[in-house]
Amino acid sequence: MGGDRGLSLADRIAERLSRLTWGTPLHAMRLKGRYPLKLIAVPDDPFFGDSERGNALLDGRVSFRGEQAAILSIDFARPSGSAAFEDYLQSFAWLRDLSSVTTRAQGAPIAEEIMRRWLAAHAEKVSDAAWRGDLWGRRILAWTAHAPLILSSKDLVYRSTLLHALARGARHLDRCADRVQIGPPRIAAWCGVLVAGLVMPGGDPRRGFGEAGLKRALDQSVFEDGGVVTRSPAAQLDAIQLLTILIEAYAARRQDPPEFLQQTQAKMVTALLGVCHGDKGLASFQGTAPVSGDRIQQVVEATGVRTRPLKQAREWGYQRLSAGTSIVVIDAAPPPLARLVEGGCASTLAFELSDGASRIVVNCGGARAALHQLPAELTEGLRTTAAHSTLVLSDSNSTAIHADGSLGRGVVEVELARHETDHGSRIEASHDGYCRRFGFLHRRVLGLSPDGRDVRGEDMLIPAKGRRTKGTTAFVVRFHLHPQIEVAPTQDGQAAILRTADGALWQFRCKGGTLNVEESVWIDGRGRPVATRQLVIAGETPPGGTNLSWVFHRAK
């Protein structure tokens, strides 16, 4: 079940009032207290940063998704970049990138320069954007894990100002972490509370308080099957990294992390692997770019979790079919609730297909990972149903996307049945996203043969009960292809030959519509748009509904 109009009026008012109190003398009094003279432990950051971004820092520039700013021109009091760029800068995530490409001796002056600018603007002044709870949580994780880069200075005033800001940020989080949006943001906030309790002197009371808070946050932010409530694979990866760094903080203090923390981390890794292809990289769902298999492997190894991919994530909403060298990943749930995420996609019943290391059918993806320079119309278009490999009725989204970017009415319920037999695996699913406007249910059946050489599908438009339609309604079924796939349509307009980069041949054939090959776009792992092609089956449905069938067959 899905569908949500967003935060209630009472929730919005309460959140706004809470932020208004940040600038009051009362809140300033709450932030007062002793500050540490040093950290009693430095947790390890087991993850590699981005070398391109790290080298840009060495050259005197902060770079993120194609957006850049000279370090000497950064003014934290007057932010001028996009929201994503400012979050990257304010969270100090760039410390990981810097530490991955240089030594402490070379990197410390760069890190200290940016740190001094931040302290000058925000160490004493509690402002809305910079003191957001999720940013403080990430900031504490970054500051403590990369303390050698920012605390190597012999300037005692600088060091005490930084440690004082760290203590104030932790006290701020103590009071606002539970008000942060659920999902990775709230997980980040409570991880910050706990790391502060672990690495700062006198942190035992905060540690007990933080463990209870993190338990609540995980219960609210992670489904029982291990998927995050935002339904984004990229957010899933982010949350796993947050929990892993927290566990490293326990290790730095030679203490055992709570059992619930390790159990949740293991479930989340299992779910993450369920949306990975044969190349080990992430599938492109809910705005995620195709994160490389090398990075996924490095993250999984850092967690120490050994597990197999999850086949059925009913609450998270992804189903996985695998046989031979073929893997199919299906989005079998409504979009995420509007109040939980910005940039949700209308992708219900879309799927991706890979053969070994070759991706064949993909989604355009990357709506929230694309380069900053791309036109807003394109990045928002990546969220539409047409940007996913599924059926589109009357050129409309299965879930409405409003002009302000929020999700509206559409898919509320998805019915799902899964069958595993000696003859292969099959998933039958339907959604009601087109019922209100057009009077049709969309039902999709996907089957994978035991040897993985046949992927058979059927798309049906079924008249909804109590809904009557007149005339015919146009539809298309789209199969976006990976840029490395060569496609050659046949003359009868019913089939095409696909060749993968490693030379494998796949035959595609359909019945019930006219097949065309059209242009498409795919967002790669760096957020760049890459031109590609798509198979498009076009047709019209009468008021009584229709169905069309199709098959991908591996011929060689």
C-alpha positions in Angstrom: 0.0 0.0 0.0 1.2 3.5 -0.7 0.1 7.1 -1.2 0.5 10.1 1.0 -0.1 13.8 0.5 2.8 14.7 2.7 3.2 16.1 6.3 0.0 17.2 8.0 -0.5 20.9 8.8 0.2 20.2 12.5 3.4 18.4 11.7 4.6 21.3 9.5 3.8 23.9 12.1 5.5 21.9 14.8 8.6 21.4 12.6 8.7 25.1 11.8 8.3 26.2 15.4 11.1 23.8 16.5 13.5 25.4 14.0 12.5 28.9 15.1 13.5 28.1 18.7 17.1 27.4 17.5 17.8 31.1 17.5 16.4 31.8 21.0 18.4 32.5 24.2 16.8 29.4 25.7 18.3 27.1 23.0 21.6 28.9 23.4 21.6 28.1 27.1 20.9 24.4 26.3 24.1 24.3 24.2 26.3 25.5 27.0 28.5 23.1 28.9 32.0 21.7 29.1 33.8 20.9 25.9 36.4 18.2 25.4 40.1 19.0 25.4 40.7 16.0 23.1 38.9 13.0 21.6 39.3 9.8 23.5 39.1 7.7 20.3 39.2 8.1 16.5 36.9 5.7 14.6 38.0 4.4 11.3 36.3 5.4 8.1 36.5 2.1 6.1 35.2 3.6 2.8 37.1 5.0 -0.1 36.2 8.5 -1.3 35.9 9.8 -4.8 39.4 10.3 -6.3 38.2 13.0 -8.8 36.6 15.1 -6.1 39.7 14.5 -3.8 42.1 15.7 -6.5 39.9 18.7 -7.1 40.4 19.6 -3.5 44.2 19.3 -3.9 43.8 21.8 -6.8 42.0 24.3 -4.6 38.4 23.5 -5.7 35.4 21.8 -4.1 33.7 19.7 -6.8 30.4 17.8 -6.7 28.3 16.5 -9.6 29.7 19.0 -12.0 29.4 22.0 -9.7 32.6 23.7 -8.4 33.7 26.4 -6.1 37.2 27.7 -5.3 38.1 27.0 -1.7 39.3 30.6 -1.1 35.9 31.9 -2.3 33.7 29.7 0.0 31.5 31.8 2.2 29.4 29.6 4.5 27.4 32.5 5.7 26.2 33.2 2.1 25.8 29.8 0.4 25.6 30.1 -3.4 25.5 26.5 -4.6 22.7 24.1 -5.2 21.1 22.3 -2.3 23.0 19.1 -3.1 26.3 20.9 -3.3 25.8 22.7 -0.1 24.8 19.5 1.7 28.1 17.9 0.5 30.1 20.9 1.7 28.2 21.4 5.0 28.3 17.6 5.9 32.1 17.5 5.5 31.7 14.4 3.3 34.5 15.8 1.2 36.9 14.8 4.1 36.6 11.2 2.9 37.5 12.2 -0.7 40.5 14.3 0.5 41.9 11.6 2.7 41.6 9.0 -0.1 44.1 10.9 -2.4 46.7 12.4 -0.1 48.7 12.2 3.1 47.8 14.0 6.3 50.7 16.5 5.9 49.4 17.6 2.5 45.7 17.3 3.2 45.5 19.0 6.6 46.1 22.6 5.4 43.3 22.2 2.9 40.9 20.7 5.4 41.8 23.3 8.0 41.2 26.2 5.6 37.6 25.0 4.9 37.1 24.2 8.6 38.1 27.7 9.7 35.6 29.2 7.2 32.9 27.0 8.6 33.7 27.8 12.2 33.8 31.5 11.5 30.2 31.4 10.1 28.5 28.7 12.2 30.5 27.7 15.3 28.6 30.2 17.5 25.5 31.1 15.4 22.8 28.4 15.2 21.3 28.8 11.8 18.6 26.7 10.1 20.4 25.2 7.2 23.9 24.6 8.7 22.5 23.2 12.0 20.0 20.8 10.4 20.0 17.6 12.5 21.0 15.3 9.7 23.9 17.5 8.7 25.2 17.6 12.2 25.0 13.9 12.5 27.1 13.4 9.3 29.4 16.2 10.4 30.2 14.5 13.7 30.9 11.2 11.9 33.2 13.0 9.4 35.0 15.2 12.0 35.7 12.3 14.3 36.7 9.7 11.6 39.0 12.2 9.9 40.2 14.0 13.0 43.9 13.8 11.9 43.1 16.1 9.0 41.3 18.8 11.0 42.9 18.5 14.5 46.6 18.4 13.6 47.1 22.1 13.9 49.2 23.5 16.7 46.9 26.5 16.9 45.3 26.0 20.3 42.5 28.6 19.7 41.5 26.8 16.5 41.5 23.4 18.1 39.5 24.6 21.1 37.0 26.4 18.8 36.5 23.2 16.8 36.1 20.9 19.8 33.7 23.5 21.4 31.6 23.5 18.2 31.6 19.7 18.2 30.3 19.6 21.8 27.6 22.2 21.0 26.6 20.2 17.9 26.2 17.1 20.0 24.0 18.9 22.5 21.9 20.3 19.7 21.4 16.8 18.3 20.4 15.5 21.7 17.3 17.7 21.4 16.5 17.6 17.7 17.4 14.2 16.4 13.9 12.8 16.8 12.5 15.7 14.8 14.6 14.9 11.7 12.8 13.3 8.7 12.7 9.5 9.0 14.9 7.5 6.8 18.7 8.1 6.3 18.5 11.7 7.7 17.2 10.5 11.1 19.6 7.6 11.1 22.4 10.0 10.4 21.3 12.3 13.3 21.2 9.5 15.8 24.5 8.0 14.6 26.0 11.4 15.3 24.6 11.4 18.9 26.1 7.9 19.5 29.5 8.7 18.0 29.7 11.8 20.1 28.9 9.7 23.2 31.6 7.2 22.2 34.5 9.5 21.4 34.0 12.5 23.8 34.9 12.2 27.5 31.9 11.7 29.8 29.8 10.2 27.0 28.2 7.3 28.9 24.9 8.9 29.6 24.6 10.1 26.0 25.5 6.6 24.7 22.6 5.0 26.5 20.2 7.8 25.4 21.6 7.5 21.8 21.1 3.8 21.6 17.5 4.1 22.5 17.0 6.9 20.0 18.8 5.0 17.2 16.6 1.9 17.9 13.5 4.1 17.4 14.9 5.6 14.3 15.7 2.3 12.7 12.3 0.9 13.6 10.7 3.9 11.8 13.2 4.1 8.9 13.8 0.5 7.9 11.2 -2.1 6.9 11.3 -5.6 8.4 12.9 -6.9 5.2 15.8 -4.5 5.6 14.8 -1.8 3.0 14.7 1.9 3.8 11.3 3.6 3.7 12.4 6.0 1.0 12.7 2.9 -1.4 15.9 4.3 -2.9 18.8 1.9 -3.4 21.2 4.9 -3.1 19.6 5.8 0.2 20.0 2.1 1.3 23.7 2.3 0.5 24.0 5.6 2.4 22.3 4.2 5.5 24.5 1.1 5.5 27.6 3.3 5.4 26.3 5.4 8.3 25.7 2.3 10.5 29.1 0.8 9.5 31.0 3.9 10.6 29.0 3.9 13.9 30.1 0.3 14.5 33.7 1.3 13.8 33.3 3.9 16.6 32.3 1.1 19.0 35.4 -0.9 17.8 37.6 2.1 18.4 36.4 2.1 22.1 36.7 -1.7 22.1 33.1 -2.1 23.0 30.5 -4.3 21.4 27.7 -2.6 19.4 24.1 -3.3 20.4 22.7 -6.5 18.9 19.9 -4.6 17.1 22.4 -2.5 15.3 24.3 -5.5 13.8 21.0 -7.3 13.0 19.7 -4.3 11.1 22.9 -3.8 9.2 22.9 -7.4 8.1 19.3 -7.2 6.9 20.0 -4.0 5.0 23.0 -5.5 3.2 20.9 -8.5 2.2 18.3 -6.2 0.8 20.9 -4.0 -1.0 22.3 -7.1 -2.8 18.8 -7.9 -4.0 18.8 -4.8 -6.3 22.3 -5.5 -7.7 22.9 -6.8 -11.2 25.4 -9.3 -12.6 28.0 -6.6 -12.7 27.5 -6.2 -8.9 26.3 -2.6 -9.4 23.0 -1.1 -8.3 19.9 -1.0 -10.4 18.5 2.4 -11.4 15.3 2.8 -9.4 13.9 5.8 -7.4 16.5 8.3 -8.7 19.5 6.1 -8.2 22.4 6.1 -10.6 24.1 2.7 -11.4 26.6 2.7 -8.6 29.6 0.5 -9.7 30.1 -3.0 -8.6 33.5 -2.2 -7.2 32.0 0.3 -4.8 29.2 -2.0 -3.7 31.7 -4.8 -3.1 34.0 -2.5 -1.1 31.0 -1.3 1.1 29.8 -4.9 1.7 33.3 -6.0 2.6 33.6 -3.1 5.1 30.4 -4.3 6.8 31.8 -7.8 7.3 28.3 -9.2 6.5 28.3 -12.4 4.4 24.9 -13.0 2.9 23.0 -13.7 -0.3 20.8 -11.3 -2.3 17.3 -11.0 -1.0 14.8 -12.3 -3.6 11.6 -10.9 -2.1 11.5 -7.6 -0.4 7.8 -7.2 -0.1 7.8 -4.1 2.1 10.7 -2.4 0.4 9.0 -3.3 -2.8 11.6 -5.0 -5.0 11.5 -8.6 -6.4 14.5 -10.4 -7.9 14.5 -13.3 -10.4 17.8 -15.0 -11.2 18.7 -18.1 -13.2 21.8 -19.0 -15.3 23.5 -15.7 -16.0 20.3 -13.6 -16.1 19.0 -11.3 -13.4 15.6 -9.5 -13.4 14.8 -6.8 -10.8 11.3 -5.5 -10.6 9.8 -2.5 -8.8 6.6 -4.1 -7.3 5.3 -1.4 -5.0 3.9 2.1 -4.9 6.3 5.0 -5.0 7.6 6.2 -1.6 5.4 8.3 0.6 5.5 11.9 -0.4 6.4 13.1 3.1 9.4 10.7 3.3 11.4 11.7 0.2 11.9 14.4 -2.4 12.3 13.1 -6.0 10.3 9.9 -5.8 9.7 8.2 -9.2 6.5 6.9 -10.8 8.1 3.6 -11.6 5.7 0.9 -10.4 6.1 -2.4 -12.3 9.2 -1.3 -14.1 12.0 -3.8 -14.4 15.7 -4.2 -15.4 17.4 -7.2 -17.0 21.1 -8.1 -17.1 23.0 -11.0 -18.5 26.2 -11.6 -16.6 28.1 -8.3 -16.5 26.0 -6.9 -19.4 22.9 -4.8 -18.6 20.3 -5.1 -21.2 17.0 -3.5 -20.1 17.5 -0.5 -17.8 15.6 2.5 -16.5 16.8 6.0 -17.4 17.6 6.5 -13.6 19.7 9.2 -11.9 17.0 11.7 -11.2 18.7 12.6 -8.0 22.3 11.8 -9.0 22.6 13.6 -12.3 25.1 16.4 -13.0 24.1 19.9 -11.9 24.4 21.3 -15.4 21.6 19.2 -16.8 18.3 21.1 -17.5 15.7 20.8 -14.8 13.2 19.5 -17.3 15.5 16.6 -18.0 16.2 15.7 -14.4 12.5 15.9 -13.5 11.6 13.9 -16.6 13.8 11.1 -15.3 11.2 10.6 -12.6 8.3 9.9 -15.0 6.8 6.6 -15.9 8.0 7.0 -19.4 11.6 7.0 -18.2 11.2 3.5 -16.9 10.8 0.1 -18.5 7.1 -0.4 -18.1 3.7 0.4 -19.6 2.6 4.0 -20.0 -1.1 4.7 -20.6 -2.2 7.8 -22.5 1.2 9.4 -22.0 0.5 9.8 -18.3 2.4 8.9 -15.1 1.1 6.0 -13.1 1.6 8.3 -10.1 1.2 12.1 -10.6 4.2 14.3 -10.2 3.3 17.9 -9.3 4.9 21.0 -10.6 6.7 21.5 -7.2 8.2 18.0 -7.5 6.1 16.3 -5.0 4.2 13.1 -5.7 0.4 13.2 -6.0 -2.4 10.7 -6.6 -1.8 7.5 -8.4 -0.7 4.0 -7.3 -2.1 3.2 -3.9 -2.2 -0.6 -4.0 -0.1 -3.2 -5.7 -1.2 -6.8 -5.8 1.6 -9.4 -6.0 1.9 -13.1 -6.4 5.2 -15.0 -6.9 5.5 -18.6 -8.1 8.6 -20.8 -8.0 8.4 -24.1 -9.9 10.6 -26.5 -11.8 9.6 -24.6 -14.9 11.0 -21.3 -13.7 10.1 -18.3 -11.6 7.1 -16.0 -12.3 5.8 -12.8 -10.8 2.3 -11.5 -11.3 1.6 -8.0 -10.2 -1.0 -5.2 -10.8 -1.4 -1.6 -9.8 -4.3 0.8 -9.7 -2.4 4.0 -10.8 -4.6 4.4 -13.9 -7.9 3.5 -12.4 -9.1 6.9 -11.3 -8.3 8.7 -14.6 -8.7 6.0 -17.2 -10.6 3.1 -15.6 -7.9 0.4 -16.1 -5.7 -1.7 -13.9 -2.2 -2.5 -15.3 -1.3 -6.1 -14.7 2.2 -7.4 -15.6 3.4 -11.0 -15.6 7.1 -11.7 -15.7 8.7 -15.1 -16.0 12.2 -16.4 -16.1 13.1 -19.9 -17.4 15.2 -22.2 -15.2 18.3 -21.7 -17.5 17.8 -17.9 -17.6 17.6 -17.8 -21.4 14.0 -16.7 -21.7 12.4 -13.7 -20.0 8.7 -13.8 -20.9 6.3 -11.0 -20.1 2.7 -10.0 -20.6 1.1 -6.6 -20.0 -2.6 -6.4 -19.6 -5.0 -3.5 -19.2 -8.0 -4.7 -17.3 -11.2 -2.6 -16.8 -11.5 -1.6 -13.2 -14.7 -2.4 -11.3 -17.1 0.5 -11.3 -15.2 2.4 -13.9 -16.5 2.9 -17.5 -14.5 4.2 -20.4 -15.5 5.2 -23.9 -13.5 4.9 -27.1 -10.0 3.7 -27.3 -7.0 4.7 -25.1 -3.4 4.8 -26.5 -0.6 3.0 -24.6 3.1 2.2 -25.1 5.3 -0.3 -23.4 8.9 0.9 -23.1 12.1 -1.1 -22.7 15.0 1.3 -22.3 18.3 -0.4 -23.4 21.8 0.0 -22.0 24.0 2.2 -24.2 26.3 -0.8 -24.9 23.5 -2.8 -26.5 23.3 -2.8 -30.3 19.8 -3.1 -31.6 18.5 -4.1 -35.1 14.7 -4.2 -35.6 13.3 -6.8 -38.1 11.2 -5.7 -41.1 7.9 -7.2 -39.8 7.8 -4.6 -36.9 7.4 -7.3 -34.3 11.0 -8.2 -33.3 14.5 -7.0 -32.8 18.0 -8.5 -32.4 20.1 -7.3 -29.4 23.8 -7.8 -29.1 25.6 -7.2 -25.8 29.1 -5.8 -25.4 30.5 -9.3 -24.8 28.9 -10.6 -28.0 25.8 -12.4 -26.6 22.8 -12.3 -28.9 19.2 -11.8 -27.6 16.1 -11.9 -29.7 13.1 -9.8 -28.7 9.6 -10.5 -30.1 6.2 -9.0 -29.2 2.6 -9.6 -30.0 -0.3 -7.2 -29.6 1.3 -3.9 -30.7 3.7 -2.3 -33.2 7.4 -2.3 -32.3 9.6 0.7 -32.9 13.1 1.7 -31.9 13.4 5.2 -30.5 16.0 7.4 -28.9 16.5 7.3 -25.1 18.9 8.5 -22.4 20.7 6.7 -19.5 22.3 8.4 -16.6 25.7 6.7 -15.9 27.5 6.2 -12.6 29.0 9.7 -12.8 25.7 11.4 -13.3 26.3 12.0 -17.0 23.5 11.5 -19.6 24.5 8.9 -22.2 22.5 8.5 -25.5 20.9 5.1 -26.0 17.9 3.4 -27.6 14.6 2.0 -26.4 12.2 -0.6 -27.7 8.7 0.8 -27.8 5.5 -1.2 -28.4 2.6 1.1 -29.3 -1.1 0.2 -29.4 -4.6 1.2 -28.3 -6.9 -0.5 -25.9 -10.7 -0.7 -26.3 -13.0 -0.1 -23.3 -12.9 -3.9 -22.6 -9.1 -3.9 -22.1 -6.3 -5.5 -24.0 -3.1 -7.5 -23.5 0.2 -7.9 -25.3 3.0 -10.4 -24.8 6.7 -10.2 -25.3 9.8 -12.3 -24.8 13.6 -11.8 -24.6 15.4 -15.0 -25.7 19.1 -15.6 -25.5 20.1 -17.1 -28.8 23.8 -17.2 -28.3 
